[in-house]
Amino acid sequence: MKLKYLLVSLFAFATLLTSCEDELVIPSLDEVKVDMSYIGFDADAGSKTIKLTATDAWNITNIPEWLTVSPTSGNAAPEGTTVTFSVGASDSDNASEVYINCAGKTQILTVKQVCGPQEIVLSTCKEVIENGVDGKIYWVEGQITSIVQTTYGNWYLNDGTGTLYIYGTLDAYGNTKNFLSLGLSVGDRVMVHGPRTTYGSTIELVDVTVDKITPSLIKAAVDEVEVPKEGGEFEVAVLYKGDGLEIEYDADWLSVKSMIKGADDSTRVAFVAQPNAGGDRVATISLTSATESASSTVQVTVAQIGAIIDATVAEFIAAAEDATQYRISGIITRDTGSDYGNIYIQDATGEVYIYGVLDADGKTKQWKNMGINEGDIVTLITPRGSYKGTPQGINATVDAHIPVVEATVGAFLTAAEDDTYYRLVGTAGDLSGAGKYGNFNISDETGEVYIYGLLSGWGGAKGQFQTLVAETGLKTGDLLTIVGKRTSYKGTPQVGSGFYVEHEAADAQ
């Protein structure tokens, strides 16, 4: 691991030491939580307390000789218990990581006694993300690439090795919810420190302290632009202090038309976007200004709406991973039970995982209130994403929903003849005369019904039944699951618009 070292004075630690007096909630492990993960002392003797919450018996280990901790163990403390950390007077710096162990998990506390200038290890974003430990304090330095929320101070920091999400920023006095007082802007270069945590799959630094700010040499009036699918011109106003302005963009559908210096010292850069005949697309414009000793870059994201592309599941899986929106349809073969709506859908060409379904208002975690169930047929609009190389849909919206009713054969025979889809499970009859369309009977203990043509899956082509048999191994006597409508021929009920879902071999029952 490559380390970079910075020397800062004791004064630079003053905010860190005094901010320990405020009660901060540090997101950590479910089994054991603490209200601060950094405890700082100066050269004098002293004591400080933390509040520890634990779901099971706990103990504290790796306590150095210069530090006294009381108590060092205890029973479950769902309401919290107080732990005191004490040091004696010292004329040399001390530092250690103390471990709080509970239910097989370990929360790390950093304890330091600073008696003079303190040497800080500056980590890269990549090191924090790939090798970091939750609960440990990290110092990072990089550029603000995007500000998400300005009350608590949620933003992204990039140092060239990766991007870290900053969840919460303390002001100059260690207070929360005062981010705007810092005057930070996209493009500024900052050094911060704070504890690492993991929220879902996102690695974050939480409630960071800002140690150093280097204002950007360039500011852009906007950081996002939306362009209609017809294309057209748009402008980005820029203020820069460097010796010039360099413009780069990563899309061949964008071009620079003009650059005009305004009376207010701003430069208005005019861009042209070409019409979009495909799906949604996104480009990044990088604007850089530099001097002999420094360089600053801001980025503007350009999003252009496009047509929604109708695709089979197989076509969706084979598509490129970008912002293009696809309309895919299939039967829900599995609902994982998540509030987010993490489901699998399947059509005649394949199956794909959908990571999250939004409601009609675009809200997440509403899946269980949407009235959509495993076994139903849905049409979704979603971009093609991936997880560890496996294709998936992301934050899909529902374009259409067809409920599917589970029924016995007997109940199906007495049902009304309409557009309702039914899920039937029955024993496959003689398939020798099913032909290329798949005309045969299925039966259960309540009756028998004729299937007038069986597709290989939702959206499948007609006349491919023998291919289905060859690919799946379906044979007479197997337990077959299908979905179809209640239709009839000359007054006799039958299954119409039916499609294959799955089957269980007779010899496996």
C-alpha positions in Angstrom: 0.0 0.0 0.0 1.4 3.4 -1.0 1.1 6.0 1.7 1.3 9.7 1.6 2.2 11.6 4.7 1.2 15.1 5.7 2.4 17.1 8.8 -0.2 19.3 10.4 0.1 21.2 13.7 -1.7 20.6 16.9 -3.9 23.5 16.1 -5.3 21.7 13.2 -6.5 19.0 15.6 -8.3 21.5 17.8 -11.6 21.1 16.0 -11.3 17.3 16.1 -10.6 17.3 19.8 -13.4 19.7 20.7 -15.9 18.2 18.4 -15.8 15.0 20.5 -18.0 16.9 23.0 -20.9 16.8 20.6 -23.1 13.6 20.5 -22.8 12.2 17.0 -24.5 9.0 15.8 -21.9 7.0 13.9 -23.4 4.4 11.6 -21.7 1.1 12.4 -22.5 -2.5 13.0 -25.9 -3.8 13.9 -24.5 -5.8 16.8 -22.5 -3.0 18.5 -22.8 0.8 18.0 -20.9 3.7 19.5 -21.6 7.4 19.5 -18.1 8.3 18.4 -15.4 6.3 16.7 -12.5 8.7 17.4 -11.4 9.7 20.9 -8.7 12.4 21.1 -6.7 13.6 24.1 -4.0 16.3 24.5 -0.8 16.1 26.6 -2.6 16.5 30.0 -4.3 13.7 31.9 -8.0 13.3 31.3 -11.0 11.1 30.7 -13.7 10.9 28.1 -16.8 8.7 27.8 -18.7 7.1 24.9 -22.1 5.5 24.8 -22.0 1.9 23.7 -25.1 -0.1 22.5 -24.8 -3.8 22.2 -27.2 -6.6 21.3 -25.2 -9.3 23.1 -22.3 -9.7 25.6 -19.4 -7.5 24.7 -15.7 -6.9 25.6 -13.0 -4.5 24.7 -9.5 -5.7 23.6 -6.2 -4.4 22.3 -6.0 -1.8 25.1 -2.5 -0.2 25.2 -0.6 0.4 28.5 -1.1 4.2 28.3 -4.9 3.9 28.2 -7.3 2.8 30.9 -10.8 1.6 29.9 -13.7 1.0 32.3 -15.6 -1.2 32.1 -13.9 -3.5 29.6 -16.8 -6.0 29.2 -20.5 -6.2 29.9 -23.8 -7.9 29.0 -26.2 -6.9 26.2 -27.0 -3.2 26.5 -29.9 -2.3 24.1 -30.4 1.0 25.9 -26.7 1.8 26.0 -24.0 1.9 28.6 -21.2 4.3 29.4 -17.6 3.4 28.8 -14.8 5.7 30.2 -11.4 6.1 28.5 -8.6 7.7 30.6 -5.0 8.7 29.9 -2.3 10.1 32.1 -0.1 13.1 31.3 2.4 12.5 28.6 5.2 14.2 26.8 5.0 12.0 23.7 2.2 11.1 21.2 0.2 7.9 21.7 -2.1 6.2 19.3 -3.9 2.9 19.2 -6.9 1.1 17.7 -9.2 -0.4 20.4 -11.5 -3.3 19.5 -15.1 -3.6 20.8 -16.2 -7.2 20.2 -19.8 -8.4 20.2 -21.6 -11.4 18.6 -18.6 -12.2 16.4 -18.3 -8.6 15.0 -15.7 -6.0 15.9 -16.1 -2.2 16.0 -12.9 -0.3 15.8 -12.2 2.9 17.9 -9.2 5.1 17.2 -7.7 6.6 20.4 -5.0 9.2 20.2 -3.1 11.4 22.6 -1.5 14.3 20.7 1.3 16.2 22.5 2.8 17.9 19.5 2.6 18.1 15.7 0.6 15.0 14.5 1.6 13.0 11.4 -1.4 11.9 9.5 -1.6 9.1 6.9 -3.4 10.3 3.8 -5.2 7.5 2.1 -6.5 7.3 -1.4 -10.1 6.7 -2.2 -9.3 3.4 -3.7 -7.5 2.3 -0.5 -10.4 3.3 1.6 -12.9 1.5 -0.6 -11.0 -1.7 -1.3 -8.9 -2.1 1.9 -10.6 0.1 4.5 -12.3 -1.0 7.7 -15.7 0.3 8.9 -15.5 2.4 12.0 -11.9 3.5 11.4 -11.0 7.2 10.7 -9.5 8.0 7.3 -8.0 11.2 5.8 -8.5 11.7 2.1 -7.9 14.6 -0.3 -9.5 15.2 -3.6 -11.9 17.2 -5.7 -15.6 17.8 -5.1 -17.3 16.3 -8.2 -21.0 16.6 -7.2 -23.0 18.0 -4.2 -26.1 15.9 -3.5 -27.6 17.6 -0.4 -26.7 20.9 1.2 -28.2 20.7 4.7 -26.1 17.8 6.1 -23.5 18.1 3.4 -23.7 14.9 1.2 -21.3 14.9 -1.7 -18.8 13.0 -3.8 -15.0 13.3 -3.6 -12.6 12.0 -6.3 -8.8 11.9 -6.0 -8.0 10.2 -9.3 -8.0 6.7 -7.9 -11.7 6.5 -7.2 -14.8 8.3 -5.8 -15.9 8.3 -2.2 -19.4 9.3 -1.0 -19.3 11.8 1.9 -22.4 11.4 4.0 -22.6 14.4 6.3 -20.1 17.2 6.8 -19.4 19.1 10.1 -19.0 22.8 10.1 -15.9 24.7 11.5 -17.3 24.2 15.0 -18.1 20.5 14.7 -21.8 21.0 14.2 -24.1 19.2 11.8 -26.7 20.6 9.4 -24.6 23.7 8.6 -22.8 22.6 5.4 -23.4 25.9 3.5 -21.4 27.8 6.0 -18.2 26.1 4.6 -18.7 27.7 1.2 -17.7 24.6 -0.7 -18.5 24.2 -4.4 -18.1 21.6 -7.1 -14.5 21.7 -8.3 -13.0 22.7 -5.0 -10.1 20.6 -3.7 -10.5 19.5 0.0 -8.9 17.4 2.6 -11.3 15.7 5.1 -11.3 13.0 7.7 -14.0 10.9 9.1 -15.1 7.3 9.9 -15.7 4.8 7.2 -19.0 2.9 7.0 -20.8 0.7 4.5 -24.5 1.4 3.6 -25.8 -1.3 1.3 -23.1 -1.6 -1.3 -21.9 2.0 -0.9 -18.6 2.8 1.0 -18.9 6.2 2.8 -17.1 8.5 5.1 -19.6 9.9 7.6 -19.8 13.3 9.3 -16.4 14.3 8.1 -14.3 17.3 9.3 -12.9 19.5 6.6 -9.2 20.1 7.2 -8.2 22.1 4.1 -9.9 23.8 1.2 -8.3 24.9 -2.0 -10.9 26.8 -4.0 -11.3 25.8 -7.6 -9.9 27.8 -10.4 -13.1 27.3 -12.3 -16.8 27.3 -11.6 -19.7 26.3 -13.9 -23.2 27.8 -13.5 -24.7 24.3 -13.8 -23.6 20.7 -13.4 -26.4 19.0 -15.2 -28.1 19.8 -18.6 -31.1 18.0 -20.1 -31.4 18.0 -23.9 -34.6 16.9 -25.8 -34.4 14.0 -28.2 -34.7 16.4 -31.1 -31.3 17.9 -30.1 -30.4 21.5 -30.3 -28.2 24.1 -28.7 -27.4 24.8 -25.0 -25.0 27.0 -23.1 -22.8 26.5 -20.1 -21.6 29.7 -18.3 -18.1 29.4 -16.8 -15.9 31.6 -14.6 -12.2 30.7 -14.5 -9.1 32.2 -13.0 -6.4 30.1 -14.8 -4.5 30.9 -18.0 -7.1 29.4 -20.3 -10.0 27.1 -20.7 -9.8 23.5 -21.9 -12.9 21.6 -23.0 -13.2 17.9 -23.4 -16.3 15.7 -23.9 -16.8 11.9 -24.4 -19.6 11.8 -27.0 -19.5 12.2 -30.8 -23.1 13.6 -30.7 -21.9 16.8 -29.0 -19.8 19.6 -30.5 -18.7 23.1 -29.5 -20.3 25.9 -31.5 -18.8 29.0 -29.9 -17.2 30.6 -26.8 -18.2 34.2 -25.9 -16.7 36.3 -23.1 -19.3 38.2 -21.2 -19.2 41.6 -19.4 -19.3 39.8 -16.0 -16.1 38.0 -16.9 -18.0 34.7 -17.4 -17.4 32.7 -20.6 -20.5 31.3 -22.3 -19.7 28.1 -24.1 -22.4 27.1 -26.7 -22.7 23.4 -27.5 -24.8 21.5 -30.1 -26.4 18.2 -29.5 -27.5 16.0 -32.4 -31.0 14.4 -32.6 -31.3 11.1 -30.8 -32.9 8.3 -32.7 -31.9 5.7 -30.1 -32.3 5.3 -26.4 -31.5 7.6 -23.5 -27.8 8.7 -23.5 -25.5 10.6 -21.2 -22.3 12.5 -21.9 -19.7 14.3 -19.6 -18.2 17.6 -20.4 -14.9 18.4 -18.6 -13.9 22.0 -18.2 -10.4 22.7 -17.0 -8.5 25.8 -16.2 -4.8 25.8 -15.0 -1.9 27.9 -13.9 1.8 26.9 -13.7 1.2 25.5 -10.2 -2.4 24.3 -10.1 -5.2 22.9 -12.2 -8.9 22.6 -11.6 -11.6 20.7 -13.5 -15.4 20.8 -13.3 -17.7 18.4 -15.0 -21.2 19.0 -16.5 -23.4 16.0 -17.2 -25.5 16.1 -20.4 -28.5 13.8 -20.5 -30.5 13.4 -23.7 -33.9 11.7 -23.8 -34.3 9.0 -26.5 -36.8 6.5 -27.7 -37.6 3.5 -25.4 -36.4 0.4 -27.2 -38.7 -2.7 -27.1 -36.6 -5.8 -26.4 -36.8 -9.4 -25.5 -35.0 -10.5 -22.3 -32.3 -12.0 -24.5 -31.8 -8.8 -26.4 -31.8 -6.8 -23.2 -29.1 -9.0 -21.7 -27.0 -8.7 -24.8 -27.3 -4.9 -24.9 -24.6 -2.4 -23.9 -24.6 -1.1 -20.3 -25.6 2.6 -20.6 -28.5 5.0 -20.0 -30.7 3.6 -22.8 -34.2 2.7 -21.6 -35.6 -0.7 -22.6 -39.2 -2.1 -22.5 -39.1 -5.7 -21.4 -41.9 -8.0 -20.5 -42.2 -11.3 -18.7 -43.7 -13.4 -15.9 -42.3 -12.9 -12.4 -40.6 -16.2 -11.7 -39.3 -15.2 -8.3 -39.9 -12.4 -5.8 -37.0 -12.2 -3.3 -39.2 -10.5 -0.7 -37.4 -7.2 -0.7 -39.3 -3.9 -0.2 -37.3 -2.6 -3.2 -38.9 -5.0 -5.6 -35.9 -7.2 -6.4 -37.5 -9.8 -8.8 -36.7 -12.1 -11.7 -38.8 -12.0 -14.9 -38.8 -14.5 -17.7 -40.0 -14.5 -21.3 -39.6 -17.1 -24.1 -35.9 -16.0 -24.6 -34.5 -16.0 -21.1 -34.6 -14.7 -17.5 -33.2 -11.6 -16.0 -32.9 -10.0 -12.5 -34.5 -6.7 -11.8 -32.7 -4.7 -9.0 -35.5 -2.5 -7.7 -38.9 -1.4 -9.0 -40.2 2.2 -8.5 -43.8 3.0 -8.0 -45.9 5.4 -10.2 -44.5 8.4 -8.3 -40.9 7.2 -8.8 -40.5 6.2 -5.1 -38.4 3.3 -4.0 -39.2 0.7 -1.3 -42.9 0.7 -2.3 -43.0 -2.8 -3.9 -45.2 -4.5 -1.3 -47.8 -1.8 -1.7 -48.0 -2.0 -5.5 -50.3 -5.1 -5.7 -47.9 -7.1 -8.0 -47.2 -10.7 -7.1 -44.9 -13.5 -8.0 -46.4 -15.3 -11.0 -47.9 -12.1 -12.5 -46.9 -10.7 -15.9 -45.2 -7.3 -16.0 -43.9 -5.0 -18.6 -41.0 -2.9 -17.3 -39.0 0.1 -18.5 -35.4 0.0 -17.3 -31.8 0.7 -18.3 -29.4 -2.3 -18.7 -27.1 -2.4 -15.7 -25.0 -5.2 -14.2 -23.6 -6.5 -10.9 -20.2 -8.2 -11.0 -20.6 -8.7 -14.7 -24.1 -10.2 -14.6 -26.7 -8.2 -16.5 -29.7 -6.8 -14.6 -32.4 -4.1 -14.8 -32.1 -1.2 -12.4 -34.9 0.9 -10.7 -37.4 -0.2 -13.3 -40.8 1.5 -13.7 -44.0 -0.5 -14.4 -45.4 0.1 -17.9 -48.1 -2.7 -17.6 -49.2 -5.3 -15.2 -51.3 -8.4 -15.8 -52.4 -10.3 -12.7 -52.3 -14.1 -13.0 -54.9 -16.1 -11.0 -53.8 -19.5 -9.7 -56.5 -22.1 -10.4 -57.2 -25.8 -10.5 -58.3 -27.3 -13.8 -61.8 -27.7 -12.3 -62.0 -24.0 -11.4 -60.6 -23.0 -14.8 -63.3 -25.0 -16.6 -66.1 -23.1 -14.8 -64.4 -19.7 -15.1 -65.8 -16.9 -17.3 -64.4 -16.6 -20.8 -62.5 -13.3 -20.7 -59.0 -11.8 -20.8 -58.0 -13.2 -17.3 -54.8 -15.2 -17.3 -54.7 -18.3 -15.1 -51.8 -20.4 -13.8 -52.5 -24.1 -14.1 -50.4 -27.0 -12.8 -51.3 -30.4 -14.2 -50.0 -33.7 -15.7 -49.1 -33.5 -19.4 -51.2 -35.9 -21.5 -50.1 -37.7 -24.6 -47.7 -35.4 -26.5 -47.2 -37.7 -29.5 -49.9 -35.9 -31.4 -49.2 -32.4 -30.1 -47.7 -31.3 -33.4 -45.6 -28.2 -33.9 -48.1 -25.9 -32.1 -48.5 -27.9 -28.9 -52.1 -29.2 -28.8 -52.7 -31.6 -26.0 -54.4 -32.2 -22.6 -53.3 -31.5 -19.0 -55.1 -32.8 -16.0 -55.2 -32.7 -12.2 -57.4 -34.3 -9.6 -60.2 -31.8 -10.4 -60.5 -32.4 -14.2 -58.9 -32.3 -17.6 -58.6 -29.5 -20.1 -57.3 -29.1 -23.7 -54.5 -26.7 -24.5 -54.9 -25.2 -27.9 -51.3 -24.3 -28.7 -48.5 -23.8 -26.2 -45.9 -21.1 -26.7 -42.4 -21.7 -25.3 -42.8 -18.7 -22.9 -44.3 -15.3 -22.6 -43.9 -13.5 -26.0 -42.8 -16.8 -27.7 -43.4 -17.6 -31.4 -46.1 -20.0 -32.5 -45.3 -23.3 -34.0 -42.2 -23.9 -31.9 -43.5 -26.6 -29.6 -41.2 -29.4 -30.8 -38.2 -27.0 -30.2 -39.5 -26.5 -26.6 -39.8 -30.2 -26.1 -36.2 -30.7 -27.3 -34.7 -27.9 -25.2 -36.6 -28.6 -21.9 -37.1 -32.4 -22.1 -40.8 -32.1 -21.5 -42.6 -35.5 -22.0 -45.9 -37.2 -21.4 -46.7 -37.6 -17.7 -44.6 -34.7 -16.5 -46.0 -32.1 -14.0 -46.4 -29.1 -16.2 -47.0 -25.4 -15.2 -48.6 -23.1 -17.8 -50.3 -19.8 -18.0 -53.2 -19.1 -20.3 -56.7 -17.7 -20.9 -60.1 -19.5 -20.6 -61.4 -19.9 -24.1 -63.6 -22.4 -25.9 -64.3 -24.2 -29.1 -67.9 -25.0 -30.0 -68.8 -24.7 -26.3 -66.0 -26.8 -25.0 -63.6 -25.0 -22.6 -59.9 -24.9 -23.6 -56.7 -23.0 -22.8 -55.9 -20.2 -25.3 -52.9 -17.9 -25.5 -51.1 -20.4 -23.3 -47.4 -20.4 -22.6 -44.9 -22.7 -20.9 -43.5 -21.7 -17.4 -41.8 -24.8 -16.0 -42.2 -28.5 -15.5 -41.1 -31.3 -13.2 -40.1 -34.7 -14.7 -42.5 -37.6 -13.9 -39.6 -39.7 -12.6 -38.6 -36.9 -10.2 -42.0 -36.6 -8.5 
